[in-house]
Amino acid sequence: MASNRSAGVSASGSGAALGFGGGGENAWRAQGRGEGTPGVNPVDAVDLVSGSDSGESEEASGSEQDELSWISWFCSLQGNELFCEVDEDYIEDAFNLSGLSSQVPYYDYALDMILDNEPPQDVMLTDQQHEMLENAAEMLYGLIHARYILTARGLAAMLEKFKSCGFGRCPRVLCEGQACVPVGPSDVPGQSTVKIYCPKCEDIYYPRSEFQCAIDGAYTGTTSPTCFS
């Protein structure tokens, strides 16, 4: 699922495969906050603020939007309701990602995108390179998600969405709107798309959303039914 969000790509590692190179460290977004100026009357300071134009408030509003993490943005996309947000500290632990580097193309760049690591300013990507990295980041996040939802924190996040019917309801009339959970027929990427499982009738169905029907079943894994039955 390609998106229009700008990609964040680390300059570390080899960039030849994507057609770009360059060095430099990953840059974290930072926002400075000015402190009060000594010797200024508080009343004068208030007058200065009240007399400023509305550009500052618009700039602050834009800053808040920019601070939306890639994970939150990705999970808010239409069709991605079947995902829960994976904690960044889980992703930053290399042990939890063991073996994924061999499954995901441009692994290092995709991981940097997920964690919002910014590329150096001199690194420019074409639209095709953006799309390649976004697809790789989606695949990597999906495979991480399948592992995360087996942990205590992941199960708690899934249970919360299950209780609020965030994954959808069973289409069978006799189930009376029973909440469902996503399930993948296979843990191997590319084998099948995600389905929804009803713990009441113990059957599986295709999601009603065409966007959800395109999600790889490996991103939710095969174990969800056993956790909510």
TORPA-15560 format. One record per residue (C-alpha): x, y, z; residue in one letter. Coordinates in steps of 0.5 Angstrom, whole numbers, padded with zeros to 4 digits, always signed. Layout:
N
XYZA/...
END
This chain:
229
+0000+0000+0000M/+0004+0006-0002A/+0002+0013+0001S/+0004+0020+0000N/+0008+0021+0006R/+0015+0023+0006S/+0020+0018+0007A/+0025+0019+0012G/+0032+0015+0010V/+0038+0014+0014S/+0044+0016+0010A/+0048+0010+0014S/+0049+0004+0010G/+0050+0003+0002S/+0045+0007-0002G/+0047+0005-0009A/+0041+0000-0009A/+0036+0006-0009L/+0041+0011-0013G/+0043+0015-0008F/+0049+0016-0003G/+0052+0020+0002G/+0054+0020+0009G/+0052+0024+0016G/+0049+0022+0022E/+0041+0021+0023N/+0038+0028+0025A/+0033+0028+0030W/+0027+0033+0030R/+0028+0038+0035A/+0024+0044+0037Q/+0027+0049+0041G/+0023+0054+0046R/+0026+0061+0048G/+0026+0063+0055E/+0024+0069+0058G/+0028+0075+0057T/+0031+0078+0064P/+0029+0085+0065G/+0023+0085+0061V/+0017+0087+0065N/+0012+0082+0065P/+0006+0086+0063V/+0010+0089+0057D/+0012+0081+0055A/+0004+0080+0055V/+0003+0086+0050D/+0008+0084+0046L/+0005+0077+0045V/-0002+0080+0044S/+0001+0084+0039G/+0004+0079+0035S/+0001+0077+0028D/-0003+0070+0028S/+0003+0067+0024G/+0006+0064+0030E/-0001+0060+0032S/-0001+0058+0025E/+0006+0055+0025E/+0005+0052+0032A/-0001+0048+0029S/+0003+0046+0023G/+0009+0044+0028S/+0004+0039+0032E/+0002+0036+0025Q/+0009+0035+0024D/+0010+0031+0030E/+0005+0026+0029L/+0010+0019+0029S/+0010+0015+0023W/+0007+0009+0027I/+0001+0013+0029S/+0000+0016+0022W/+0000+0009+0019F/-0005+0006+0023C/-0009+0012+0022S/-0010+0010+0014L/-0016+0008+0012Q/-0016+0000+0012G/-0011+0000+0017N/-0016-0001+0023E/-0013-0008+0024L/-0007-0006+0026F/-0005-0003+0033C/+0001+0002+0035E/+0007-0002+0036V/+0011+0001+0042D/+0018+0005+0039E/+0022+0002+0045D/+0020-0005+0042Y/+0022-0004+0035I/+0029-0001+0038E/+0030-0007+0041D/+0034-0011+0036A/+0033-0018+0039F/+0025-0017+0037N/+0027-0016+0030L/+0032-0022+0029S/+0031-0025+0022G/+0027-0019+0019L/+0033-0016+0015S/+0033-0022+0011S/+0026-0021+0009Q/+0025-0014+0008V/+0028-0010+0002P/+0032-0004+0004Y/+0031-0006+0011Y/+0036-0001+0015D/+0032+0005+0011Y/+0025+0002+0012A/+0027+0002+0020L/+0029+0009+0020D/+0023+0011+0017M/+0018+0007+0022I/+0022+0011+0027L/+0022+0018+0024D/+0030+0018+0023N/+0031+0024+0019E/+0036+0024+0013P/+0041+0029+0012P/+0039+0035+0008Q/+0043+0033+0002D/+0039+0027+0001V/+0034+0027-0004M/+0029+0022-0006L/+0025+0021-0013T/+0018+0019-0012D/+0020+0012-0015Q/+0025+0011-0009Q/+0020+0014-0004H/+0015+0009-0006E/+0020+0003-0006M/+0022+0005+0001L/+0014+0006+0004E/+0013-0001+0001N/+0019-0004+0005A/+0017+0000+0011A/+0010-0002+0011E/+0012-0010+0010M/+0017-0009+0016L/+0012-0006+0020Y/+0007-0011+0019G/+0012-0017+0021L/+0014-0013+0027I/+0006-0012+0029H/+0005-0020+0028A/+0011-0021+0033R/+0009-0015+0038Y/+0001-0017+0039I/+0004-0024+0042L/+0007-0020+0048T/+0003-0018+0054A/+0003-0010+0051R/+0001-0012+0044G/-0005-0017+0047L/-0007-0011+0051A/-0007-0007+0045A/-0011-0012+0041M/-0016-0013+0047L/-0018-0006+0048E/-0019-0005+0040K/-0023-0012+0040F/-0028-0010+0046K/-0029-0003+0042S/-0031-0007+0036C/-0025-0004+0033G/-0023-0010+0028F/-0031-0010+0026G/-0037-0015+0027R/-0039-0021+0025C/-0043-0021+0019P/-0047-0027+0021R/-0054-0025+0024V/-0055-0030+0029L/-0048-0027+0032C/-0052-0021+0034E/-0046-0016+0032G/-0040-0020+0036Q/-0034-0017+0035A/-0028-0020+0031C/-0021-0020+0031V/-0016-0020+0025P/-0013-0027+0023V/-0008-0029+0018G/-0009-0036+0015P/-0001-0036+0014S/+0005-0033+0018D/+0009-0033+0011V/+0008-0026+0007P/+0005-0026+0001G/+0001-0033+0002Q/-0006-0030+0003S/-0009-0024+0005T/-0012-0022+0012V/-0019-0025+0015K/-0023-0023+0021I/-0025-0029+0026Y/-0031-0029+0030C/-0030-0032+0037P/-0038-0034+0037K/-0039-0038+0031C/-0032-0040+0030E/-0032-0038+0023D/-0027-0033+0019I/-0030-0028+0014Y/-0027-0023+0009Y/-0027-0016+0011P/-0032-0011+0009R/-0027-0006+0007S/-0023-0007+0000E/-0017-0004+0003F/-0017-0009+0009Q/-0018-0014+0004C/-0011-0012+0001A/-0007-0013+0008I/-0002-0019+0008D/-0005-0024+0013G/+0002-0025+0016A/+0002-0018+0019Y/-0003-0021+0024T/-0001-0028+0024G/-0005-0034+0026T/-0005-0034+0033T/-0011-0029+0034S/-0017-0033+0035P/-0013-0037+0041T/-0013-0031+0045C/-0020-0029+0044F/-0024-0035+0044S/
END
